[in-house]
């Protein structure tokens, strides 16, 4: 029992000595020890200013005023880190040498500056033996050797932080403010968990996750990481591996209910995404990011709020404008929102013209590159396409779609289509069409449903403007059309030509051909030729592509035999596409069909006038002489006789 009391007494004496020694150690001494240890470990000068206080219970620690960590020597931006105050709790053996085990760290209003020099050096490379803080190699050009940071964190809490990232090579500057962080890193080579709250636009954005093998990560190795980002509009999740270089490899999961809300929450501003092209996004991809900022996406699967895309892509993020090389596959692709609304129809059902809604084509300037697309079908608003294989080349806000295969209206379309937004929006192209169903195509394109046939066509066109209305009213170009057997609904040319009956019916024709030009939204044709079983017909006139109207003269000629002249009754089609008027042009019919009769009447009238003049004036009209000349000669003779009498 006596030995027990002696042992207890010895322990009390030891505790008294230790505690007394700590009380005798001044606060600035502890602060200096901590600053020296961190400076030694990181290679950067650390200073602690202001009132320094020591705590012994419940943890051994120190609190300071302003704290600064020096920046790399190649920058003049000031300290890499500055905070209004710092609290550090450490294990007691940190005072007597050895690794620093920080049991608690609290930093208030830190300002962090991360910089990348024009030569690629970064100011956050710390703790590298034989390398200057600027990131240059040490004496003799010896290779840099990684030096482990003798540091762990049981818990770090940072509030009111701001971070500024500057890339001196590209001029890029990013500034983030009012951020909170919590980090737990109990073992240098173990796992660190982290939580962060960012407020780039006022609303909170949360980042959580963990990083495996932190020591190896700081030494430049790639290690496992899991992270998630949640913004007011949705969330991103990543699971894979990462490195400081930067390097990234793993699976990205996307669940964004509102892309505009998500981007706003990140401080990137609201975006007006066309319907079906990413107003909401849900999907996943295997991603790889290399040191040269090349982002590779594999096994990509995205649901874009109505459209589905799958495929692969490579994106060069290090260029001034990102460059994309992608191969995408889609099922039924709806791009109707890119054309604005369909043609406007009022409450009464009357056609009020093309949509005047503004088309936003700014997305054409977000990237350059090539995108190959295969789709089962494509909805362009007024036009509906079938199987589509196209290669889009995007260069400085100009997209060229090479139509490798485009099935549309039971036919095939080849050529190219161009959308240019460099200095105002314009569209154009050169296309060849074979075996297209004109009945369904014309119904969708210009609301004309009376014409049924299959045809081949060539077309070159150009239009400009910020709406469908403006583009259609500016169209210029040329083309040609040739069809086989077809039907025109609503008019029976045979009955109209024979009896003038225009009460409806249909006209069947064997073939048709025409060429046309376009100018200021109007299509002009003067050489339409249509062959019917018992007739032929020609046509000339204007089709208003912008005004959605027509003024066309259709002239059929009935053939009743090889040696007999047919009866020609021209038909004028005039008015809006939705309800044009079809009427016989009687004046033209008289001119064409009674030409010989009119000549006979004119000849007979001239003879009657000749006889009346001769009888009344006593004038004889010689053959080949006009009545006017005969009268003139008669007057001249009489004047001469009267003049000669004066000299008799």
C-alpha positions as CSV (number, residue, x, y, z in Angstrom):
1,X,0.0,0.0,0.0
2,X,2.9,2.3,0.8
3,X,4.3,1.8,-2.8
4,X,0.9,2.7,-4.2
5,X,0.8,6.1,-2.4
6,X,4.4,6.7,-3.4
7,X,3.4,6.0,-7.1
8,X,0.4,8.4,-6.9
9,X,2.6,11.1,-5.4
10,X,5.1,10.7,-8.2
11,X,2.4,11.1,-10.9
12,X,1.1,14.2,-9.2
13,X,4.6,15.7,-9.1
14,X,5.1,15.0,-12.8
15,X,1.7,16.6,-13.7
16,X,2.5,19.6,-11.7
17,X,5.9,20.0,-13.4
18,X,4.3,19.7,-16.9
19,X,1.5,22.0,-16.2
20,X,3.7,24.5,-14.6
21,X,6.1,24.4,-17.6
22,X,3.2,25.1,-20.0
23,X,2.1,28.1,-17.9
24,X,5.6,29.5,-18.1
25,X,5.6,29.1,-21.9
26,X,4.5,32.5,-23.5
27,X,1.7,32.5,-26.1
28,X,3.9,34.2,-28.8
29,X,6.3,31.3,-28.3
30,X,3.6,28.7,-29.1
31,X,2.5,30.8,-32.1
32,X,6.1,31.0,-33.3
33,X,6.6,27.3,-32.9
34,X,3.4,26.6,-34.9
35,X,4.4,29.1,-37.6
36,X,7.9,27.7,-37.9
37,X,6.6,24.1,-38.1
38,X,4.1,25.0,-40.9
39,X,6.8,27.1,-42.7
40,X,9.2,24.2,-42.6
41,X,6.6,21.8,-43.9
42,X,5.2,23.9,-46.7
43,X,8.3,25.9,-47.8
44,X,6.3,29.2,-47.4
45,X,6.8,31.8,-44.7
46,X,3.9,31.8,-42.2
47,X,3.3,34.8,-39.9
48,X,0.8,35.2,-37.0
49,X,0.0,38.6,-35.7
50,X,-2.1,40.2,-33.0
51,X,-3.0,39.0,-29.5
52,X,-2.0,35.3,-29.1
53,X,-3.9,33.4,-26.4
54,X,-3.2,29.9,-25.0
55,X,-5.7,27.3,-24.0
56,X,-5.0,24.2,-22.0
57,X,-8.4,22.7,-21.5
58,X,-10.2,20.9,-23.1
59,X,-7.4,21.0,-25.7
60,X,-3.9,22.5,-25.9
61,X,-4.1,25.3,-28.4
62,X,-3.5,28.8,-29.4
63,X,-5.6,31.5,-31.0
64,X,-4.2,34.4,-33.0
65,X,-5.1,37.5,-34.8
66,X,-4.2,38.0,-38.5
67,X,-2.5,35.0,-40.2
68,X,-0.7,35.1,-43.5
69,X,0.9,32.4,-45.7
70,X,3.3,33.8,-48.3
71,X,2.7,33.4,-52.0
72,X,5.0,32.0,-54.7
73,X,7.9,34.4,-55.4
74,X,6.9,34.8,-59.1
75,X,3.6,36.6,-58.2
76,X,2.9,40.0,-56.8
77,X,-0.7,39.3,-55.8
78,X,0.0,39.3,-52.1
79,X,-0.2,36.4,-49.6
80,X,-1.6,33.1,-50.9
81,X,-3.7,33.0,-47.7
82,X,-4.8,35.6,-45.2
83,X,-7.3,35.2,-42.4
84,X,-8.6,37.6,-39.7
85,X,-8.1,35.0,-37.0
86,X,-6.9,31.5,-36.4
87,X,-7.5,28.9,-33.7
88,X,-5.3,25.8,-33.6
89,X,-5.6,22.9,-31.2
90,X,-2.6,20.4,-31.1
91,X,-1.5,17.4,-29.2
92,X,1.1,18.3,-26.6
93,X,4.0,16.4,-28.2
94,X,3.9,19.0,-31.1
95,X,5.6,21.3,-28.6
96,X,8.6,19.0,-28.3
97,X,9.1,18.1,-32.0
98,X,7.7,15.4,-34.2
99,X,4.6,15.5,-36.5
100,X,2.0,18.1,-36.0
101,X,-1.3,16.6,-35.1
102,X,-3.9,19.3,-35.2
103,X,-6.9,18.3,-33.2
104,X,-8.9,21.4,-34.3
105,X,-8.5,24.3,-36.6
106,X,-10.8,27.3,-37.0
107,X,-10.2,30.1,-39.5
108,X,-12.4,33.2,-39.9
109,X,-12.7,35.1,-43.2
110,X,-9.8,33.7,-45.0
111,X,-8.8,35.0,-48.4
112,X,-7.2,32.5,-50.7
113,X,-5.4,33.2,-53.9
114,X,-4.7,30.4,-56.3
115,X,-2.7,31.3,-59.4
116,X,-1.3,29.5,-62.5
117,X,1.7,31.3,-64.2
118,X,2.0,31.6,-67.9
119,X,4.6,28.9,-67.9
120,X,2.3,26.5,-66.1
121,X,3.7,26.8,-62.6
122,X,1.1,26.9,-59.8
123,X,1.3,28.7,-56.5
124,X,-0.3,25.8,-54.5
125,X,2.6,23.4,-54.9
126,X,3.9,23.2,-51.4
127,X,6.3,21.0,-49.4
128,X,8.6,20.1,-52.2
129,X,12.2,19.5,-51.1
130,X,14.8,21.0,-53.4
131,X,12.3,23.2,-55.2
132,X,11.9,26.9,-54.6
133,X,8.4,28.2,-53.7
134,X,8.0,29.4,-57.3
135,X,8.0,25.9,-58.5
136,X,11.5,26.0,-60.2
137,X,14.0,23.2,-59.7
138,X,16.7,23.4,-57.0
139,X,20.4,23.8,-57.1
140,X,22.3,21.9,-59.7
141,X,19.1,21.2,-61.6
142,X,18.4,18.1,-59.4
143,X,14.9,16.6,-59.9
144,X,12.4,17.7,-57.3
145,X,11.7,15.2,-54.5
146,X,8.4,15.1,-52.8
147,X,8.5,15.9,-49.1
148,X,5.6,14.7,-47.0
149,X,3.7,17.2,-44.9
150,X,4.0,16.2,-41.3
151,X,0.4,17.3,-40.7
152,X,-3.0,15.9,-39.9
153,X,-6.4,17.4,-39.0
154,X,-9.0,15.9,-36.7
155,X,-11.3,18.7,-37.7
156,X,-10.9,22.0,-39.6
157,X,-13.7,24.7,-39.8
158,X,-13.4,27.6,-42.1
159,X,-16.1,30.3,-42.3
160,X,-16.6,33.3,-44.6
161,X,-13.9,32.3,-47.0
162,X,-13.1,33.8,-50.4
163,X,-11.2,32.2,-53.1
164,X,-9.7,33.9,-56.3
165,X,-8.3,31.8,-59.1
166,X,-6.2,33.6,-61.7
167,X,-4.7,31.9,-64.9
168,X,-2.0,34.3,-66.2
169,X,-1.7,32.3,-69.3
170,X,-5.3,32.6,-70.5
171,X,-6.3,35.7,-68.5
172,X,-9.1,33.8,-66.8
173,X,-10.2,35.1,-63.4
174,X,-12.7,33.4,-61.1
175,X,-13.8,34.9,-57.8
176,X,-15.8,33.0,-55.1
177,X,-16.9,34.6,-51.9
178,X,-18.7,33.8,-48.6
179,X,-17.8,30.1,-48.5
180,X,-17.8,27.7,-45.5
181,X,-15.7,24.5,-45.3
182,X,-15.4,21.6,-42.9
183,X,-12.5,19.1,-43.2
184,X,-11.7,16.0,-41.2
185,X,-8.3,14.4,-41.9
186,X,-7.3,12.2,-38.9
187,X,-4.5,10.3,-40.6
188,X,-2.0,11.6,-43.1
189,X,-2.2,8.6,-45.4
190,X,-5.8,8.0,-44.6
191,X,-9.2,9.3,-45.8
192,X,-10.3,12.9,-45.6
193,X,-13.9,13.9,-45.6
194,X,-15.1,17.4,-46.6
195,X,-18.1,19.5,-46.7
196,X,-18.4,22.9,-48.3
197,X,-21.1,25.5,-48.7
198,X,-20.7,28.1,-51.5
199,X,-22.9,31.1,-52.2
200,X,-21.9,32.4,-55.6
201,X,-25.4,33.9,-56.3
202,X,-26.8,34.2,-52.8
203,X,-28.4,30.7,-52.5
204,X,-26.4,27.8,-51.0
205,X,-24.5,25.3,-53.1
206,X,-23.4,22.2,-51.1
207,X,-20.4,20.1,-51.9
208,X,-19.7,16.9,-49.9
209,X,-17.4,13.9,-50.3
210,X,-14.3,12.1,-49.3
211,X,-10.7,11.7,-50.6
212,X,-8.8,8.5,-50.1
213,X,-5.1,8.3,-49.3
214,X,-4.6,12.1,-48.8
215,X,-0.9,11.8,-48.4
216,X,-0.4,10.2,-51.7
217,X,-2.7,12.7,-53.3
218,X,-0.6,15.6,-51.9
219,X,2.5,13.8,-53.2
220,X,1.1,13.9,-56.8
221,X,-0.5,10.5,-57.0
222,X,-4.0,9.7,-58.2
223,X,-6.3,8.4,-55.5
224,X,-10.0,7.6,-55.0
225,X,-12.5,10.4,-54.6
226,X,-16.3,10.6,-54.2
227,X,-18.0,14.0,-54.4
228,X,-21.4,15.4,-54.9
229,X,-22.6,19.0,-55.7
230,X,-26.1,20.1,-55.0
231,X,-27.4,23.4,-56.4
232,X,-31.0,24.8,-56.2
233,X,-31.7,23.3,-59.6
234,X,-30.2,19.8,-59.3
235,X,-27.2,17.8,-58.4
236,X,-24.0,16.3,-59.8
237,X,-22.2,13.2,-58.4
238,X,-18.8,11.8,-59.1
239,X,-17.1,8.6,-58.0
240,X,-13.7,7.6,-59.3
241,X,-10.1,8.8,-59.0
242,X,-8.4,12.2,-59.1
243,X,-5.1,14.0,-58.9
244,X,-3.7,17.5,-58.4
245,X,-2.3,17.9,-62.0
246,X,-5.4,18.0,-62.6
247,X,-6.5,14.5,-63.5
248,X,-9.9,12.8,-63.2
249,X,-11.3,9.5,-64.1
250,X,-14.6,8.0,-63.0
251,X,-18.4,8.1,-63.4
252,X,-20.4,11.3,-63.5
253,X,-24.1,11.2,-62.6
254,X,-26.3,14.2,-63.5
255,X,-29.8,14.9,-62.1
256,X,-30.8,18.5,-62.9
257,X,-34.5,19.3,-62.8
258,X,-33.9,22.9,-63.9
259,X,-30.8,23.8,-65.9
260,X,-31.5,27.5,-65.6
261,X,-31.9,27.2,-61.8
262,X,-28.8,25.1,-61.5
263,X,-26.6,27.5,-63.5
264,X,-28.1,30.5,-61.6
265,X,-27.3,28.8,-58.3
266,X,-23.6,28.4,-59.4
267,X,-23.4,32.1,-60.3
268,X,-23.2,31.5,-64.0
269,X,-26.4,33.3,-64.8
270,X,-29.8,32.0,-66.1
271,X,-29.7,30.3,-69.5
272,X,-32.7,30.0,-71.9
273,X,-32.3,26.5,-73.1
274,X,-34.6,25.4,-76.0
275,X,-37.2,22.8,-75.1
276,X,-35.9,19.3,-75.5
277,X,-32.3,20.3,-75.5
278,X,-31.5,20.4,-71.8
279,X,-34.0,22.4,-69.8
280,X,-33.7,19.4,-67.5
281,X,-30.9,16.8,-67.7
282,X,-30.7,13.3,-66.3
283,X,-28.0,10.9,-67.2
284,X,-24.5,9.6,-66.7
285,X,-21.1,9.1,-68.4
286,X,-17.6,7.7,-67.8
287,X,-15.3,10.8,-67.8
288,X,-11.6,11.3,-68.1
289,X,-9.8,14.6,-67.6
290,X,-6.1,14.8,-68.5
291,X,-3.5,17.4,-67.6
292,X,-3.9,19.2,-70.9
293,X,-7.6,19.7,-70.1
294,X,-8.9,17.1,-72.5
295,X,-12.2,15.8,-71.3
296,X,-13.3,12.5,-72.7
297,X,-16.9,11.2,-72.3
298,X,-17.7,7.5,-72.9
299,X,-20.9,5.5,-72.4
300,X,-22.7,8.9,-72.5
301,X,-26.5,8.6,-71.9
302,X,-28.5,11.8,-71.4
303,X,-32.2,12.6,-71.2
304,X,-32.7,16.2,-72.1
305,X,-36.3,16.9,-71.2
306,X,-37.8,15.2,-74.2
307,X,-34.8,14.0,-76.2
308,X,-32.5,11.1,-75.6
309,X,-28.8,11.1,-76.6
310,X,-26.2,8.4,-76.3
311,X,-22.6,8.2,-77.6
312,X,-19.1,9.5,-76.9
313,X,-17.3,12.9,-77.0
314,X,-13.9,14.5,-76.6
315,X,-13.8,18.1,-75.5
316,X,-10.6,20.3,-75.5
317,X,-11.3,22.6,-72.5
318,X,-7.8,24.2,-72.6
319,X,-8.6,26.2,-75.8
320,X,-10.1,29.7,-75.8
321,X,-13.3,28.2,-77.3
322,X,-13.8,24.6,-76.4
323,X,-13.4,22.1,-79.3
324,X,-15.7,19.1,-79.5
325,X,-15.4,15.9,-81.4
326,X,-18.5,13.8,-80.8
327,X,-20.5,10.9,-82.1
328,X,-24.1,10.9,-80.9
329,X,-27.1,8.6,-81.4
330,X,-30.7,9.6,-80.9
331,X,-34.1,8.1,-81.2
332,X,-37.0,10.4,-82.1
333,X,-35.3,13.8,-81.9
334,X,-37.5,16.9,-81.4
335,X,-35.8,20.1,-82.6
336,X,-39.0,22.1,-83.2
337,X,-38.1,24.7,-80.6
338,X,-35.1,25.8,-82.7
339,X,-37.5,27.0,-85.4
340,X,-39.6,29.0,-82.9
341,X,-43.3,28.2,-82.9
342,X,-45.1,26.8,-85.9
343,X,-47.0,29.2,-88.2
344,X,-49.4,31.4,-86.2
345,X,-53.0,30.6,-86.3
346,X,-55.5,32.9,-84.6
347,X,-58.4,32.0,-82.4
348,X,-60.7,32.1,-85.4
349,X,-58.5,29.6,-87.2
350,X,-57.3,32.2,-89.7
351,X,-53.6,31.9,-90.8
352,X,-51.8,35.0,-89.5
353,X,-48.4,34.1,-91.0
354,X,-45.1,32.8,-89.9
355,X,-43.9,33.0,-86.3
356,X,-42.3,36.3,-85.4
357,X,-40.8,34.8,-82.2
358,X,-37.1,35.5,-81.9
359,X,-34.7,32.6,-82.6
360,X,-31.8,32.4,-80.1
361,X,-28.8,31.0,-82.0
362,X,-26.2,32.1,-79.4
363,X,-25.4,28.4,-78.6
364,X,-23.6,28.2,-81.9
365,X,-20.7,30.3,-80.4
366,X,-20.2,28.1,-77.4
367,X,-17.8,25.6,-79.1
368,X,-16.1,24.6,-82.3
369,X,-15.6,21.1,-83.7
370,X,-17.5,18.2,-85.3
371,X,-20.5,16.3,-84.2
372,X,-21.8,13.2,-86.1
373,X,-25.4,12.6,-85.4
374,X,-27.6,9.6,-86.2
375,X,-31.3,9.8,-85.4
376,X,-34.3,7.7,-86.1
377,X,-36.4,10.8,-86.8
378,X,-36.1,14.6,-86.5
379,X,-38.9,17.0,-85.9
380,X,-38.1,20.5,-87.2
381,X,-41.4,22.1,-86.4
382,X,-43.1,22.4,-89.7
383,X,-41.0,19.7,-91.3
384,X,-40.7,16.1,-90.2
385,X,-37.7,14.0,-91.2
386,X,-37.1,10.3,-91.0
387,X,-33.8,8.4,-90.6
388,X,-31.0,11.0,-90.5
389,X,-27.2,10.7,-90.6
390,X,-25.4,14.1,-90.6
391,X,-22.1,15.6,-89.8
392,X,-22.2,19.0,-88.2
393,X,-19.0,21.1,-88.5
394,X,-19.1,24.1,-86.1
395,X,-16.7,26.9,-86.6
396,X,-17.0,30.4,-85.0
397,X,-20.8,30.4,-84.7
398,X,-21.3,28.8,-88.2
399,X,-22.7,25.3,-88.4
400,X,-22.6,23.3,-91.6
401,X,-24.7,20.1,-91.7
402,X,-23.5,17.6,-94.3
403,X,-26.5,15.5,-95.1
404,X,-25.1,12.0,-95.6
405,X,-28.5,10.4,-95.4
406,X,-31.8,12.2,-94.8
407,X,-35.0,10.3,-95.3
408,X,-37.9,12.7,-95.6
409,X,-41.5,12.3,-96.9
410,X,-40.7,8.9,-98.3
411,X,-37.8,10.3,-100.3
412,X,-34.0,10.9,-99.9
413,X,-32.4,14.3,-99.4
414,X,-28.6,14.9,-99.8
415,X,-26.5,18.0,-99.8
416,X,-25.8,20.5,-97.0
417,X,-27.6,22.9,-94.8
418,X,-25.9,26.0,-93.1
419,X,-26.8,28.0,-90.1
420,X,-24.6,31.1,-89.7
421,X,-24.8,33.4,-86.6
422,X,-21.5,35.3,-87.1
423,X,-23.1,38.7,-88.0
424,X,-26.8,38.1,-87.7
425,X,-28.7,34.8,-88.2
426,X,-28.9,33.3,-91.7
427,X,-29.7,29.9,-93.1
428,X,-29.0,28.4,-96.5
429,X,-28.1,25.3,-98.4
430,X,-27.8,23.2,-101.5
431,X,-29.9,20.1,-101.7
432,X,-31.0,17.4,-104.0
433,X,-34.2,15.5,-103.4
434,X,-35.4,12.3,-105.0
435,X,-38.7,10.5,-104.9
436,X,-40.2,12.8,-102.3
437,X,-44.0,12.7,-101.5
438,X,-45.0,16.2,-102.5
439,X,-48.5,15.9,-101.0
440,X,-47.2,15.5,-97.4
441,X,-44.2,17.7,-97.9
442,X,-46.2,20.7,-99.2
443,X,-48.8,20.3,-96.5
444,X,-46.2,20.5,-93.8
445,X,-44.0,23.1,-95.5
446,X,-46.5,25.6,-96.9
447,X,-49.9,24.4,-96.0
448,X,-50.8,23.3,-99.5
449,X,-52.6,20.0,-99.6
450,X,-54.1,19.9,-103.1
451,X,-51.1,18.6,-105.0
452,X,-50.2,14.8,-104.8
453,X,-47.2,13.4,-106.7
454,X,-43.7,12.0,-106.2
455,X,-41.0,14.2,-107.5
456,X,-37.3,15.0,-107.8
457,X,-35.9,18.4,-107.0
458,X,-32.8,20.5,-106.7
459,X,-32.7,23.6,-104.5
460,X,-30.2,26.3,-103.5
461,X,-31.4,29.0,-101.1
462,X,-30.4,31.7,-98.6
463,X,-32.5,33.5,-96.0
464,X,-31.7,35.8,-93.0
465,X,-33.4,37.2,-90.0
466,X,-34.0,36.6,-86.3
467,X,-37.4,34.9,-86.8
468,X,-39.0,32.4,-89.1
469,X,-41.1,35.3,-90.5
470,X,-38.0,37.3,-91.3
471,X,-36.2,34.4,-92.9
472,X,-39.1,33.3,-95.1
473,X,-39.6,36.9,-96.3
474,X,-35.9,37.2,-97.3
475,X,-35.5,33.9,-99.2
476,X,-33.5,33.9,-102.4
477,X,-32.2,31.2,-104.6
478,X,-33.2,28.9,-107.5
479,X,-34.3,25.3,-108.1
480,X,-36.1,22.8,-110.4
481,X,-38.8,20.2,-110.0
482,X,-39.9,17.2,-112.0
483,X,-42.6,14.7,-111.2
484,X,-44.3,11.6,-112.5
485,X,-48.0,10.9,-112.4
486,X,-50.0,13.0,-109.9
487,X,-53.3,14.5,-108.9
488,X,-54.5,18.0,-108.3
489,X,-57.5,18.2,-105.9
490,X,-60.2,20.7,-106.0
491,X,-60.2,21.3,-109.8
492,X,-61.3,19.2,-112.8
493,X,-59.5,20.8,-115.7
494,X,-61.2,18.7,-118.3
495,X,-64.7,19.7,-117.1
496,X,-63.6,23.3,-116.7
497,X,-62.2,23.5,-120.2
498,X,-65.3,21.8,-121.8
499,X,-68.1,23.5,-119.9
500,X,-66.7,26.1,-117.6
501,X,-67.8,24.1,-114.6
502,X,-65.5,24.8,-111.7
503,X,-67.5,23.1,-108.9
504,X,-64.5,20.9,-107.8
505,X,-63.3,17.5,-108.7
506,X,-59.7,16.3,-109.5
507,X,-57.2,16.5,-112.3
508,X,-55.0,13.6,-113.1
509,X,-51.7,14.4,-114.9
510,X,-49.0,12.1,-116.3
511,X,-45.9,14.3,-115.6
512,X,-44.9,17.8,-114.7
513,X,-41.7,19.9,-114.8
514,X,-40.8,23.4,-113.8
515,X,-37.9,25.6,-112.8
516,X,-38.0,28.6,-110.5
517,X,-36.1,31.4,-108.9
518,X,-36.6,33.0,-105.4
519,X,-36.2,36.7,-104.4
520,X,-37.2,38.6,-101.3
521,X,-39.4,35.7,-100.1
522,X,-41.2,35.2,-103.5
523,X,-40.9,32.2,-105.8
524,X,-41.2,32.9,-109.5
525,X,-41.9,30.4,-112.2
526,X,-42.6,30.9,-116.0
527,X,-42.0,27.5,-117.6
528,X,-44.3,25.0,-115.9
529,X,-45.3,22.2,-118.3
530,X,-47.9,19.5,-117.4
531,X,-49.0,16.6,-119.6
532,X,-52.5,15.3,-119.1
533,X,-54.2,12.4,-120.8
534,X,-56.1,14.6,-123.3
535,X,-54.3,17.9,-122.8
536,X,-51.2,19.8,-121.9
537,X,-50.9,22.8,-119.6
538,X,-48.4,25.5,-119.0
539,X,-48.1,27.8,-116.0
540,X,-46.5,31.1,-114.9
541,X,-46.8,33.2,-111.7
542,X,-45.6,33.9,-108.2
543,X,-45.8,32.0,-105.0
544,X,-45.4,34.2,-101.8
545,X,-43.2,32.1,-99.5
546,X,-43.1,34.9,-96.9
547,X,-46.6,36.3,-97.4
548,X,-48.0,32.7,-97.7
549,X,-50.1,33.6,-100.8
550,X,-50.2,32.7,-104.5
551,X,-50.9,34.4,-107.8
552,X,-50.6,31.9,-110.6
553,X,-52.0,31.5,-114.1
554,X,-52.5,28.0,-115.2
555,X,-53.3,27.5,-118.9
556,X,-54.6,24.1,-120.1
557,X,-55.0,23.3,-123.8
558,X,-57.4,20.5,-124.8
559,X,-56.2,18.2,-127.5
560,X,-59.0,16.5,-129.4
561,X,-57.0,15.4,-132.4
562,X,-53.8,16.0,-134.2
563,X,-55.3,18.4,-136.7
564,X,-57.7,20.2,-134.6
565,X,-57.0,23.2,-132.4
566,X,-58.0,22.7,-128.8
567,X,-60.0,24.9,-126.5
568,X,-57.9,27.0,-124.0
569,X,-59.4,28.3,-120.9
570,X,-56.7,29.7,-118.5
571,X,-57.3,29.3,-114.8
572,X,-56.0,31.8,-112.3
573,X,-55.2,30.7,-108.7
574,X,-55.0,33.6,-106.4
575,X,-55.2,34.2,-102.6
576,X,-53.8,32.8,-99.4
577,X,-52.4,29.3,-99.3
578,X,-55.1,28.1,-96.8
579,X,-58.0,29.1,-99.1
580,X,-57.0,30.2,-102.6
581,X,-59.6,31.2,-105.2
582,X,-59.6,29.2,-108.5
583,X,-61.4,31.0,-111.3
584,X,-61.3,30.9,-115.1
585,X,-59.7,33.9,-116.7
586,X,-62.3,34.8,-119.4
587,X,-60.4,37.7,-120.8
588,X,-57.4,35.5,-121.5
589,X,-59.7,32.8,-122.8
590,X,-61.2,35.2,-125.4
591,X,-57.8,36.5,-126.4
592,X,-56.5,32.9,-126.9
593,X,-59.5,31.1,-128.4
594,X,-61.2,33.9,-130.6
595,X,-58.0,35.3,-132.1
596,X,-58.9,34.3,-135.7
597,X,-62.5,35.4,-135.3
598,X,-61.3,38.8,-134.2
599,X,-59.0,39.1,-137.2
600,X,-61.9,38.4,-139.5
601,X,-64.1,41.0,-137.8
602,X,-61.3,43.6,-138.0
603,X,-60.8,42.8,-141.7
604,X,-64.5,43.1,-142.4
605,X,-64.7,46.4,-140.5
606,X,-61.8,47.9,-142.5
607,X,-63.5,47.0,-145.8
608,X,-66.8,48.6,-144.7
609,X,-64.9,51.8,-143.8
610,X,-63.1,51.8,-147.1
611,X,-66.4,51.6,-149.1
612,X,-68.0,54.3,-147.0
613,X,-65.0,56.7,-147.5
614,X,-64.9,56.1,-151.2
615,X,-68.7,56.7,-151.6
616,X,-68.8,59.8,-149.3
617,X,-65.6,61.5,-150.3
618,X,-65.2,60.2,-153.8
619,X,-61.9,58.7,-152.9
620,X,-60.5,55.6,-154.6
621,X,-58.4,53.4,-152.4
622,X,-55.8,51.6,-154.3
623,X,-54.6,48.1,-153.4
624,X,-52.1,48.2,-150.6
625,X,-53.1,51.8,-149.8
626,X,-54.6,52.8,-146.5
627,X,-57.8,54.8,-146.3
628,X,-55.9,57.6,-144.5
629,X,-53.3,57.8,-147.3
630,X,-56.0,57.9,-150.0
631,X,-57.8,60.7,-148.2
632,X,-54.6,62.6,-147.8
633,X,-53.7,62.2,-151.5
634,X,-57.2,63.5,-152.5
635,X,-56.9,66.6,-150.3
636,X,-53.4,67.3,-151.7
637,X,-54.7,67.1,-155.3
638,X,-57.6,69.5,-154.6
639,X,-55.3,72.0,-152.9
640,X,-52.9,72.0,-155.9
641,X,-55.7,72.7,-158.4
642,X,-57.0,75.6,-156.3
643,X,-53.5,77.1,-156.0
644,X,-52.9,76.9,-159.8
645,X,-56.2,78.9,-160.4
646,X,-54.6,81.9,-158.8
647,X,-52.1,82.2,-161.6
648,X,-54.6,81.9,-164.5
